Amino acid sequence: MKLLVLLAALLTTLAAAVPAPRPTTRKPASSAASPAVLLRKFDLAPLWLVSARPAEAQTMLGYMGPHYRPFNLVFEKVWRDSKNPGLYHVQGKSRERERLLPFSGTITLKSLKKVKAPYQSESFKALGHYQASGSFRLVESPAEEGAGTFTGTLLVAFSQTPQGIAYQPGRIHWWTEGEAGEGSKFTSTWNSVAHPAAIKLLWASNFMGIANTVLQDFSLGERGPSINRKYTRVGWQKFWDNEEWWAEAEEPAL
């Protein structure tokens, strides 16, 4: 009998010594949508397509080469791949001085995330602000003399509005102080068989808003629009022409 009592006491002691299992705690689910979900949600084609704005052509402006000559580019066709939401197929034209060539290629978005509002705007109502990044490859028509290839990276800042996606605008006048506004910025190099040494370029949808941050002393003064002579000497005086250089010439009526 005593043996049974001692055995029971020993079992009780051993049971008390074993620690009770800790309750498992679940981490709260993140409210931020994954990049894959956002890439499927947002079709960014309207941010680049030249005819996306009914009242205003959506053109890209930038510079090319060591002398920072003006460079223009338009995306005339942009469509998202039916199987890969981060892949966009594009067609368009580029111009550098008298050199105007068609191109085709792809833009590949690798990330897309929600970000904080870049700045407050009472006149622009946004449901959310986003940033995307990726790479691109644009191949000029091989049938054209001197054709080459643009390759590089892009950074896109845009907003979701009740009407769809759009760029939050910046300051009214590009030559004054203030916010540059959201936009798409393409950092690129260009080379060809005839010109294997890479030429650096940069173009953006809001280039005039960021010009003074990528070109030293681009604009002078704040009382009116004035471009530094350092840049007008290499072609920037034609910035004021505001021509639809990409449009096909109409055939004369017979």
C-alpha positions as CSV (number, residue, x, y, z in Angstrom):
1,M,0.0,0.0,0.0
2,K,2.8,2.4,0.9
3,L,4.4,1.6,-2.4
4,L,1.3,2.6,-4.3
5,V,1.2,5.9,-2.4
6,L,4.8,6.7,-3.1
7,L,4.3,5.9,-6.8
8,A,1.3,8.2,-7.0
9,A,3.2,11.0,-5.3
10,L,6.1,10.5,-7.7
11,L,3.9,10.8,-10.8
12,T,2.2,13.9,-9.4
13,T,5.6,15.5,-9.0
14,L,6.8,14.7,-12.5
15,A,3.6,16.0,-14.0
16,A,4.0,19.3,-12.2
17,A,7.6,19.6,-13.4
18,V,6.6,19.4,-17.1
19,P,5.9,22.9,-18.4
20,A,2.5,23.5,-19.9
21,P,2.5,24.2,-23.7
22,R,2.5,27.8,-24.6
23,P,-0.5,29.1,-26.5
24,T,0.3,29.8,-30.2
25,T,-0.2,33.4,-31.3
26,R,-1.0,34.4,-34.8
27,K,0.7,37.4,-36.3
28,P,-1.9,39.9,-37.6
29,A,-2.3,39.9,-41.3
30,S,-0.7,42.8,-43.1
31,S,-3.2,45.2,-44.6
32,A,-0.7,46.1,-47.4
33,A,-1.5,44.4,-50.7
34,S,1.4,42.4,-52.2
35,P,3.2,43.7,-55.4
36,A,1.7,40.8,-57.4
37,V,-1.9,41.9,-56.3
38,L,-1.2,45.5,-57.2
39,L,0.3,44.7,-60.6
40,R,-2.9,42.9,-61.4
41,K,-5.1,45.6,-60.0
42,F,-3.5,48.6,-61.9
43,D,-3.1,48.9,-65.6
44,L,-0.5,51.6,-66.1
45,A,-0.9,52.0,-69.9
46,P,-2.8,55.3,-69.6
47,L,0.1,56.9,-67.8
48,W,2.4,56.5,-70.8
49,L,0.1,56.5,-73.9
50,V,0.4,59.7,-75.9
51,S,-3.4,59.9,-76.6
52,A,-4.5,59.0,-73.0
53,R,-5.5,62.7,-72.3
54,P,-8.2,63.9,-74.7
55,A,-7.3,67.6,-74.3
56,E,-3.5,67.2,-74.2
57,A,-0.9,65.0,-75.8
58,Q,1.1,63.0,-73.3
59,T,4.7,63.3,-74.5
60,M,8.0,62.5,-72.8
61,L,10.9,65.0,-72.8
62,G,14.5,64.6,-71.7
63,Y,18.1,64.9,-72.7
64,M,20.6,62.7,-74.6
65,G,24.4,62.5,-74.6
66,P,27.2,64.4,-72.8
67,H,26.0,67.8,-74.1
68,Y,22.4,67.2,-72.9
69,R,20.7,67.8,-76.2
70,P,16.9,67.7,-76.0
71,F,15.3,64.3,-76.6
72,N,11.6,63.6,-77.2
73,L,9.7,60.3,-77.1
74,V,6.0,59.2,-77.4
75,F,4.4,55.9,-76.7
76,E,1.7,55.6,-79.5
77,K,0.6,52.1,-78.5
78,V,0.7,50.6,-75.0
79,W,-1.0,47.3,-74.0
80,R,-0.6,45.0,-71.0
81,D,0.3,41.4,-71.7
82,S,-2.7,39.0,-71.3
83,K,-0.7,36.5,-69.2
84,N,1.8,38.7,-67.3
85,P,0.3,41.8,-65.7
86,G,3.7,43.3,-65.1
87,L,4.7,43.2,-68.8
88,Y,3.7,46.0,-71.2
89,H,4.2,46.0,-75.0
90,V,4.9,49.4,-76.5
91,Q,5.3,51.1,-79.8
92,G,6.2,54.7,-80.5
93,K,8.7,57.2,-81.9
94,S,11.7,59.1,-80.6
95,R,13.4,62.3,-81.8
96,E,16.8,63.8,-81.3
97,R,17.5,66.8,-83.5
98,E,16.5,65.7,-87.0
99,R,16.7,62.0,-86.1
100,L,13.2,60.6,-85.8
101,L,12.8,56.8,-85.6
102,P,10.0,54.4,-84.7
103,F,10.6,51.8,-82.0
104,S,8.9,48.8,-80.4
105,G,9.7,47.0,-77.2
106,T,8.6,46.2,-73.6
107,I,8.3,47.7,-70.2
108,T,8.6,45.2,-67.3
109,L,7.4,46.3,-63.9
110,K,9.1,44.4,-61.1
111,S,7.6,46.1,-58.0
112,L,4.6,48.1,-57.1
113,K,3.8,49.4,-53.7
114,K,1.5,51.8,-51.9
115,V,3.3,54.9,-50.5
116,K,2.5,58.0,-48.4
117,A,1.2,61.1,-50.2
118,P,4.2,63.0,-51.6
119,Y,2.6,66.3,-50.6
120,Q,-0.8,67.7,-49.8
121,S,-3.0,69.1,-52.6
122,E,-6.5,70.5,-51.9
123,S,-7.5,70.4,-55.5
124,F,-6.4,66.8,-56.3
125,K,-8.4,64.1,-54.6
126,A,-6.6,60.8,-54.3
127,L,-7.7,57.5,-52.9
128,G,-4.1,56.3,-52.6
129,H,-0.5,56.9,-53.9
130,Y,1.7,54.3,-55.4
131,Q,5.2,53.8,-56.7
132,A,6.3,51.2,-59.4
133,S,9.7,50.4,-60.7
134,G,11.1,48.1,-63.4
135,S,13.1,48.0,-66.6
136,F,12.6,48.5,-70.3
137,R,14.0,47.7,-73.7
138,L,13.0,49.7,-76.8
139,V,14.4,48.6,-80.2
140,E,14.4,51.1,-83.1
141,S,13.3,49.8,-86.5
142,P,16.3,47.9,-88.0
143,A,15.3,49.1,-91.4
144,E,16.3,52.7,-90.5
145,E,19.8,53.9,-90.8
146,G,21.6,54.3,-87.5
147,A,18.9,52.4,-85.5
148,G,19.8,51.3,-82.0
149,T,18.4,50.0,-78.7
150,F,17.4,51.8,-75.6
151,T,17.7,49.9,-72.3
152,G,17.3,51.0,-68.7
153,T,15.2,51.4,-65.7
154,L,12.1,53.4,-64.8
155,L,10.4,54.8,-61.7
156,V,6.7,55.6,-61.7
157,A,4.8,57.6,-59.1
158,F,1.1,57.8,-59.6
159,S,-2.2,58.1,-57.7
160,Q,-5.5,56.3,-57.7
161,T,-8.4,58.7,-58.0
162,P,-12.2,58.2,-58.3
163,Q,-11.8,58.6,-62.1
164,G,-8.9,56.2,-62.4
165,I,-5.1,56.4,-62.2
166,A,-3.4,59.8,-62.8
167,Y,-0.3,61.8,-61.9
168,Q,-0.7,64.2,-59.0
169,P,0.2,67.6,-60.5
170,G,3.0,69.7,-59.2
171,R,3.6,73.5,-59.3
172,I,1.8,75.5,-62.0
173,H,5.0,76.9,-63.5
174,W,8.1,74.7,-64.1
175,W,10.5,77.6,-63.5
176,T,9.4,78.4,-60.0
177,E,10.0,76.7,-56.7
178,G,7.7,73.9,-55.6
179,E,6.8,70.3,-56.1
180,A,7.6,68.6,-59.4
181,G,4.5,66.4,-59.3
182,E,4.2,62.7,-59.9
183,G,5.4,61.1,-63.1
184,S,7.4,58.5,-64.9
185,K,11.1,58.8,-65.2
186,F,13.2,56.6,-67.6
187,T,17.0,56.4,-67.1
188,S,18.5,54.8,-70.2
189,T,21.5,54.1,-72.4
190,W,21.4,53.8,-76.2
191,N,23.8,52.0,-78.4
192,S,23.9,50.4,-81.9
193,V,26.1,48.4,-84.2
194,A,27.4,51.6,-85.7
195,H,27.8,53.3,-82.3
196,P,28.8,50.6,-79.8
197,A,29.8,53.2,-77.1
198,A,26.7,53.6,-74.9
199,I,25.1,57.1,-74.8
200,K,23.3,58.1,-71.7
201,L,19.8,59.5,-71.7
202,L,17.0,60.5,-69.3
203,W,13.4,61.3,-70.1
204,A,10.3,61.8,-68.1
205,S,6.6,62.7,-68.3
206,N,7.3,65.6,-65.9
207,F,10.8,66.5,-67.1
208,M,10.4,70.3,-66.9
209,G,9.4,69.8,-63.2
210,I,12.6,67.9,-62.4
211,A,14.9,69.6,-64.9
212,N,16.8,71.6,-62.3
213,T,17.5,68.4,-60.3
214,V,19.0,66.5,-63.2
215,L,20.6,69.4,-65.2
216,Q,22.7,72.0,-63.5
217,D,21.2,75.5,-63.6
218,F,18.7,74.6,-66.3
219,S,16.4,77.5,-65.6
220,L,17.4,81.0,-64.6
221,G,15.3,83.2,-62.3
222,E,11.8,82.9,-61.0
223,R,10.0,85.9,-62.7
224,G,9.5,84.1,-66.0
225,P,10.5,81.1,-68.1
226,S,14.2,81.3,-69.0
227,I,16.4,78.4,-70.0
228,N,20.2,78.7,-69.5
229,R,22.1,79.6,-72.7
230,K,24.3,76.5,-71.9
231,Y,21.3,74.5,-73.0
232,T,19.7,76.7,-75.6
233,R,22.9,76.4,-77.6
234,V,22.4,72.7,-78.1
235,G,18.7,72.9,-79.1
236,W,16.6,73.7,-76.1
237,Q,15.3,76.9,-77.6
238,K,13.0,74.7,-79.7
239,F,11.2,73.7,-76.5
240,W,8.7,76.5,-77.1
241,D,7.7,75.2,-80.6
242,N,5.1,72.8,-79.1
243,E,4.7,70.9,-82.3
244,E,3.2,67.4,-82.8
245,W,6.4,66.1,-84.3
246,W,5.3,62.4,-84.0
247,A,2.1,62.9,-86.1
248,E,2.2,61.4,-89.6
249,A,2.0,64.0,-92.4
250,E,-1.4,64.0,-94.1
251,E,-1.5,63.1,-97.7
252,P,-2.4,66.1,-100.0
253,A,-6.0,66.0,-101.3
254,L,-6.1,65.4,-105.1
